[in-house]
Amino acid sequence: MFKKWHLFTPGPVPVSSRVLLAGAGEIPHHRLPEFSRILAEVREDLRYLFQTERPVFFFASSGTGAMEAAVANLFSPGERVLVVRGGKFGERWGEIAEAYGLRPAYLDVPWGTAVRPEEVEEALIRDPEIRAVLVQAHETSTGVKHPVRELAELSRSREVLLVVDAISALGVYPLPMDEWGLDVVVAGSQKSLALPPGLSFIALSERAWERVERSGSPRYYFDLRREWKAYRKETTAYTPAVSLLLCLRESLKTIRELGLERLFAHYALISRACREGVRAMGLEVFSDPPCEALTVVKLPEDLDGGRLTKLLRQRYGVVLAGGQGRLKGKVVRITHMGYQSPLEVVLALSALAVGLSELGHPVKMEAGVLRALEIIREEGKEVYA
Ligand SMILES: *Cc1c(COP(=O)(O)O)cnc(C)c1O
């Protein structure tokens, strides 16, 4: 009874019952006209979310599938791409590129900091063979926000593509695909879209689409040419994840009702409240600059983060995420994505403080919680009016 789970993990995130129940009914057949109407609605709302006139495709896969689709459809073996590598998901771009026989050049940035556009420009000048820049909008492993807008301008001027993994960013902060000139935007369901796991998304600019026709990489399920052919006939190439699409339809409807502006304002507000709360407790935020999807908190040197997350999970049902890769045990990640009310930040912060003091590292809990509440009360008047 008292073991209610509170998910603050960056995937999966809490999903509302309104959205979950939308996928709980009988399964409509995906080749019937009724389903084509649902598809048309979903596709239109996806364009609203991506802020694009271009088609948005989806696959029955986790987000990594759409990352793989980007690489397989855009590039040929032997081609050079620039991979921004400042965390686990930057590393993943590199691994996929290598698996497809590309020759990635790596721009390594210290974990916890963002890439500087000048560094990217230098790398492009040094190696004119580079065809594209692969980057994360939010590097979820470190909580950093990369300067996507600046990178888009730069990529345009140097005639390379900008491929953006926005799996934890789309719908969290403004990322207008057409306006900023992003060539590829990839998203996933169980992160910023507040859905169960199992759907991935990809949209391509016209410039990027030209390469799809020419790519010499092997592809089958993720072949966007087949999806485009099906798209024009108001269907999908293969059986889609029907239940998840019904959830998606409902989730997109709620986003439209709310409006992107308010959604962005909500995330900006709760992420700031969390960061300021963390600092008021006497702790440090790991990421510079921090993203709005999650807050990554540096833990005291002599504390094993695994013990903290385990204690909070077992005793209170509060699930914070630990660090990944080289950050294992050193940070804790609090997610703001998904179906959360503003005051849930306070729950996460107080859980963090209780856990730390339990493990012999007392922090200024009251100061932290008060600071977060102050910010939410002040700025929430407008955002939640
Ligand atoms: C979670 C995540 C991925 C991987 O997504 P899966 O759905 O786990 O395959 C890739 N990139 C970023 C930025 C992520 O947050």
Ligand as a Chemical Component Dictionary entry (heavy atoms), coordinates in Angstrom:
data_LIG
# 
_chem_comp.id                   LIG 
_chem_comp.type                 NON-POLYMER 
_chem_comp.pdbx_formal_charge   0 
_chem_comp.three_letter_code    LIG 
# 
loop_
_chem_comp_atom.comp_id 
_chem_comp_atom.atom_id 
_chem_comp_atom.alt_atom_id 
_chem_comp_atom.type_symbol 
_chem_comp_atom.charge 
_chem_comp_atom.model_Cartn_x 
_chem_comp_atom.model_Cartn_y 
_chem_comp_atom.model_Cartn_z 
_chem_comp_atom.pdbx_ordinal 
LIG C1 C1 C 0 17.504 7.267  -23.685 1  
LIG C2 C2 C 0 18.274 7.930  -24.734 2  
LIG C3 C3 C 0 18.694 7.226  -25.872 3  
LIG C4 C4 C 0 18.393 5.779  -26.070 4  
LIG O1 O1 O 0 17.041 5.563  -26.160 5  
LIG P1 P1 P 0 16.414 4.079  -25.964 6  
LIG O2 O2 O 0 14.971 4.352  -26.075 7  
LIG O3 O3 O 0 16.852 3.606  -24.613 8  
LIG O4 O4 O 0 16.955 3.254  -27.072 9  
LIG C5 C5 C 0 19.418 7.906  -26.814 10 
LIG N1 N1 N 0 19.710 9.200  -26.679 11 
LIG C6 C6 C 0 19.323 9.918  -25.608 12 
LIG C7 C7 C 0 19.676 11.374 -25.527 13 
LIG C8 C8 C 0 18.588 9.305  -24.602 14 
LIG O5 O5 O 0 18.188 10.014 -23.534 15 
# 
loop_
_chem_comp_bond.comp_id 
_chem_comp_bond.atom_id_1 
_chem_comp_bond.atom_id_2 
_chem_comp_bond.value_order 
_chem_comp_bond.pdbx_ordinal 
LIG C1 C2 SING 1  
LIG C2 C3 SING 2  
LIG C2 C8 DOUB 3  
LIG C3 C4 SING 4  
LIG C3 C5 DOUB 5  
LIG C4 O1 SING 6  
LIG O1 P1 SING 7  
LIG P1 O2 DOUB 8  
LIG P1 O3 SING 9  
LIG P1 O4 SING 10 
LIG C5 N1 SING 11 
LIG N1 C6 DOUB 12 
LIG C6 C7 SING 13 
LIG C6 C8 SING 14 
LIG C8 O5 SING 15 
# 
